[in-house]
Amino acid sequence: MIFGRHSVLKRGCSTWDPAQVPQAEFQSRLDGVRDGMARQKLDALVIYGDNYSFADICYLTNYFPKVRGGIAVVPREGAISLLLNIGSRDVPFAKTLTWVEDVRASNQVGADGAKLLKEKGFAKARVGLMDSGNGFPLPQLEEMKEALPSVSWQVCDSMIAPQRLVKTERELGAMREAGHLLSDICDGARAFVKQGRKEYEVIADLDRLARDKGAEDIRILAGDKRMNPPSFKQSATLNHHWSVYLAVQHERYWVEAGRTFILSNDAQLQAAYQKAQEIVVQMAAQLKPGDAVAAIDETARHALGEFYSTASVYGFANGIGLNQWEAPFLNEDDAREVGAASVGADTLTANMTLALRVTFETEGKIVLFGDSFEVTADGARSLLRA
């Protein structure tokens, strides 16, 4: 799989546009989760999220932590509460990002989480715990459990995953907006990806361009021989070509793309990049409702031939949405690599969203092309060009 170094602090544009994703959207999601809670006979659900793994808590509340983490307490009936590891002065801003009215600050989420559960009458209840990113700090988690000795805890890490697998029209609209933003970044990059410039200069320009256009967060990998995360030590000078992987988060949703900028008249490089684009087109042709997810990998294997084994190191496809890597996955190994419980689905369904990419080496030079797609009744549609 292809991984970009994640931010310690999300420092991009953080807003909520209720016109794009209204409260009614979240009520529908909440109803679905509460149906699952009823089936498992849960009285309440505790969902942990942080600035690295926020998808589950965000799916229900629209809130995503910009630093550290927090929990949502979801009763089977009644109002949701958010307990966030922020200062009290940050609560008014946090409320602008969510429809949840009860937002509280805490520097001891475990201890205060236990108090909140007691306050809501769940001291002797059956409570689900959702921490699909395994980010809940162990001392805080143990503190919460020790303060609630009569609670029956149930692990529910995968409860929301089936709901998130197929996107609603509101979600697709948000992802198309993210795709338009990423398309603008890819187009704008041509102005400063030039021979003779330092890698760190170009990466800084990419980051600034993304922030200026309203990205909440960005991941970058780049290089001419291998894909590297940003570093001030990347003082190499751009020469014949430069490959870059970009993923941006906008209105909570991720999209990704890969581009190779040919900066010379190297016919072999140009042919390799053309091949990468053609293979992605062939893979995208497999994105039809009812088709097997595994067909994407089979197409890549057939088209890449001898390049398949090295290209597979970067992964060919995965679902994308509130998580940069989510179901459906091509295989169990890809799912385990990102901590997912399963591939999620063996068969494609309309309104799933996937990122496709082809990355391979030719004569020691790396070439990359990628795009993000939605599955429609008529086949694949690029989120960057929708």
Residue pairs with C-beta under 8 A, 6 or more apart in sequence:
1 314
1 315
1 318
1 325
1 334
1 337
1 338
2 221
2 227
2 245
2 314
2 315
2 357
2 359
3 221
4 219
4 220
4 221
4 229
4 245
4 247
4 324
5 219
5 229
5 230
6 51
6 52
6 219
7 51
7 217
8 51
8 67
9 51
9 66
9 67
10 51
10 64
10 65
10 66
10 67
10 216
10 217
11 66
11 211
12 210
12 211
12 214
12 215
12 216
12 217
12 218
12 249
13 211
13 214
13 215
13 216
14 66
14 97
14 216
15 96
15 97
15 251
16 62
16 96
16 97
16 98
16 251
17 251
18 99
20 170
20 173
20 174
20 177
20 251
21 62
21 170
21 171
21 174
21 251
22 170
23 99
25 168
25 170
26 60
26 61
26 62
26 99
28 168
29 59
29 60
29 163
30 60
30 74
30 80
32 163
33 45
33 60
33 74
33 159
33 160
33 163
34 74
34 76
34 77
36 159
36 160
37 44
37 45
37 74
37 76
37 128
37 159
38 76
40 128
40 154
40 156
40 159
41 126
42 76
42 126
42 127
42 128
42 154
42 156
43 75
43 76
43 122
43 125
43 126
43 127
44 73
44 74
44 75
44 76
44 117
44 120
44 122
44 125
44 127
44 128
45 72
45 73
45 74
45 127
45 128
45 129
45 130
45 156
45 159
46 71
46 72
46 73
46 74
46 113
46 117
46 127
46 128
46 129
46 130
47 56
47 57
47 60
47 71
47 72
47 74
47 130
47 131
48 57
48 69
48 70
48 71
48 129
48 130
48 131
48 133
48 135
48 136
49 55
49 56
49 57
49 58
49 64
49 65
49 69
49 70
49 71
49 72
49 133
49 135
50 65
50 68
50 69
50 70
50 133
50 135
51 64
51 65
51 66
51 67
51 68
51 69
52 133
52 135
53 132
53 133
53 134
53 135
53 323
54 64
54 65
54 322
55 132
55 133
55 164
55 321
55 322
55 323
55 326
56 130
56 132
56 160
57 63
57 64
57 70
57 71
57 72
58 64
58 252
58 322
59 160
59 163
59 164
59 322
60 72
60 74
60 80
60 160
61 72
61 80
61 82
61 98
61 99
61 100
62 97
62 98
62 99
62 252
63 70
63 72
63 82
63 84
63 94
63 97
63 98
63 100
63 103
64 97
64 216
64 252
65 84
65 85
67 86
68 85
68 86
69 84
69 85
69 109
69 135
69 136
69 137
70 82
70 83
70 84
70 85
70 86
70 106
70 109
71 82
71 83
71 109
71 113
71 136
72 80
72 81
72 82
72 83
72 100
73 80
73 81
73 82
73 83
73 113
73 116
73 117
73 120
74 80
75 120
75 122
78 120
79 100
79 101
79 102
80 100
80 102
81 100
81 102
81 103
81 104
81 116
81 120
82 94
82 98
82 100
82 102
82 103
82 104
83 104
83 106
83 109
83 112
83 113
83 116
84 90
84 91
84 94
84 103
84 104
84 105
84 106
84 109
85 106
85 107
85 109
86 94
86 105
86 106
87 105
88 105
90 105
91 103
91 104
91 105
94 103
95 101
95 103
104 112
104 116
106 112
106 113
108 140
108 143
109 137
109 140
109 144
110 137
110 139
110 140
110 141
110 142
110 143
110 144
110 147
111 140
111 143
111 144
111 147
113 140
113 144
114 143
114 144
114 147
114 148
115 147
117 123
117 125
117 127
117 144
117 148
117 151
118 148
122 148
122 151
123 148
123 150
123 151
124 150
124 151
125 151
125 152
126 151
126 152
126 154
127 148
127 151
127 152
127 153
127 154
128 153
128 154
128 155
128 156
128 159
129 153
129 154
129 155
129 156
130 156
130 157
130 159
130 160
131 141
131 157
132 157
132 158
132 160
132 161
132 339
132 340
132 341
133 339
134 339
145 151
145 153
157 341
158 341
158 342
161 326
161 327
161 340
161 341
161 344
162 344
164 321
164 322
164 326
164 327
165 319
165 327
165 328
165 344
165 345
165 349
165 352
166 349
166 350
166 351
166 352
167 175
167 321
167 351
167 352
167 353
167 374
168 351
169 351
171 253
171 321
172 351
172 353
172 374
174 250
174 251
174 252
174 253
175 253
175 255
175 321
175 353
175 372
175 374
175 383
176 383
176 386
177 250
177 251
178 248
178 249
178 250
178 251
178 253
178 254
178 255
178 383
179 255
179 372
179 382
179 383
179 384
179 385
179 386
180 384
180 386
181 210
181 213
181 214
181 215
181 248
181 250
182 246
182 248
182 255
182 256
182 257
182 372
182 384
183 257
183 384
183 385
184 213
185 206
185 209
185 210
185 213
185 215
185 246
185 248
186 246
186 257
186 259
186 384
188 209
189 202
189 205
189 206
189 209
189 244
189 259
189 261
190 261
192 201
192 202
192 205
193 202
193 238
193 242
193 244
193 261
193 263
194 238
194 263
195 238
195 239
195 263
195 264
196 237
196 238
197 237
197 238
198 234
198 235
198 236
198 237
198 238
199 222
199 223
199 234
199 235
199 236
199 237
199 238
199 242
200 230
200 231
200 232
200 234
200 235
202 222
202 238
202 242
203 220
203 222
203 230
203 234
206 218
206 220
206 244
206 246
207 218
207 220
207 230
210 218
210 246
210 248
211 218
214 250
215 248
215 249
215 250
216 248
216 249
216 250
216 251
216 252
217 248
217 249
218 246
218 247
218 248
218 249
219 245
219 246
219 247
219 248
219 256
219 324
220 229
220 230
220 244
220 245
220 246
221 227
221 228
221 229
221 244
221 245
222 228
222 230
222 234
222 242
222 243
222 244
222 245
223 234
223 236
223 242
223 243
223 366
224 236
224 238
224 239
224 240
224 241
224 242
224 243
224 365
224 366
225 361
225 364
225 365
225 366
226 366
227 243
227 245
227 314
227 359
227 366
227 368
228 234
238 263
239 263
239 264
240 262
240 263
240 264
240 266
240 269
240 365
241 260
241 261
241 262
241 263
241 264
241 266
241 269
241 273
241 365
241 367
242 260
242 261
242 263
243 258
243 259
243 260
243 261
243 359
243 366
243 367
243 368
244 258
244 259
244 260
244 261
244 368
245 256
245 257
245 258
245 357
245 368
245 370
246 256
246 257
246 258
246 259
247 254
247 255
247 256
247 257
247 324
248 254
248 255
248 256
249 324
252 322
253 321
253 322
254 320
254 321
254 322
254 323
254 324
255 320
255 355
255 372
255 383
255 384
256 320
256 324
256 355
256 357
256 370
256 372
257 370
257 371
257 372
257 384
258 357
258 358
258 359
258 368
258 369
258 370
258 371
259 368
259 369
259 370
260 269
260 273
260 276
260 367
260 368
260 369
262 269
262 270
262 273
268 362
268 363
269 362
269 365
269 367
272 360
272 362
272 365
272 367
273 367
273 369
276 358
276 359
276 360
276 367
276 368
276 369
277 369
278 303
279 299
279 300
279 303
279 304
279 358
280 356
280 357
280 358
280 369
280 370
280 371
282 299
282 303
283 296
283 299
283 300
283 316
283 317
283 356
283 358
284 356
284 371
284 373
284 379
284 380
284 382
285 299
285 379
285 380
286 295
286 296
286 299
287 296
287 348
287 354
287 373
287 375
287 379
287 380
288 348
288 375
288 379
288 380
289 348
289 349
289 350
289 375
289 377
290 347
290 348
291 347
291 348
292 346
292 347
292 348
293 317
293 328
293 329
293 330
293 343
293 345
293 346
293 347
293 348
294 330
294 331
294 346
296 316
296 317
296 330
296 354
296 356
297 316
297 317
297 330
297 331
300 308
300 311
300 312
300 316
300 358
301 308
304 311
304 358
304 360
307 360
307 361
307 362
310 360
310 361
311 358
311 359
311 360
313 359
314 357
314 359
314 368
315 330
315 334
315 357
316 330
316 356
316 357
316 358
317 330
317 354
317 355
317 356
317 357
318 325
318 326
318 328
318 329
318 330
318 334
318 338
318 354
318 355
319 325
319 326
319 327
319 328
319 329
319 344
319 352
319 353
319 354
319 355
320 326
320 353
320 354
320 355
320 372
321 353
325 338
325 340
326 340
326 344
327 335
327 340
327 342
327 343
327 344
327 345
328 343
328 344
328 345
328 346
328 348
328 352
328 354
329 335
329 338
329 340
329 343
329 344
330 343
331 343
332 342
332 343
334 343
335 341
335 342
335 343
335 344
345 352
348 375
349 375
350 375
350 376
350 377
351 374
351 375
351 376
352 374
352 375
353 372
353 373
353 374
353 375
353 383
354 372
354 373
354 375
355 370
355 371
355 372
355 373
356 370
356 371
356 372
356 373
357 368
357 369
357 370
357 371
358 368
358 369
358 370
359 366
359 367
359 368
359 370
360 366
360 367
361 367
371 382
371 383
371 384
372 382
372 383
372 384
373 380
373 381
373 382
373 383
374 380
374 381
374 383
374 386
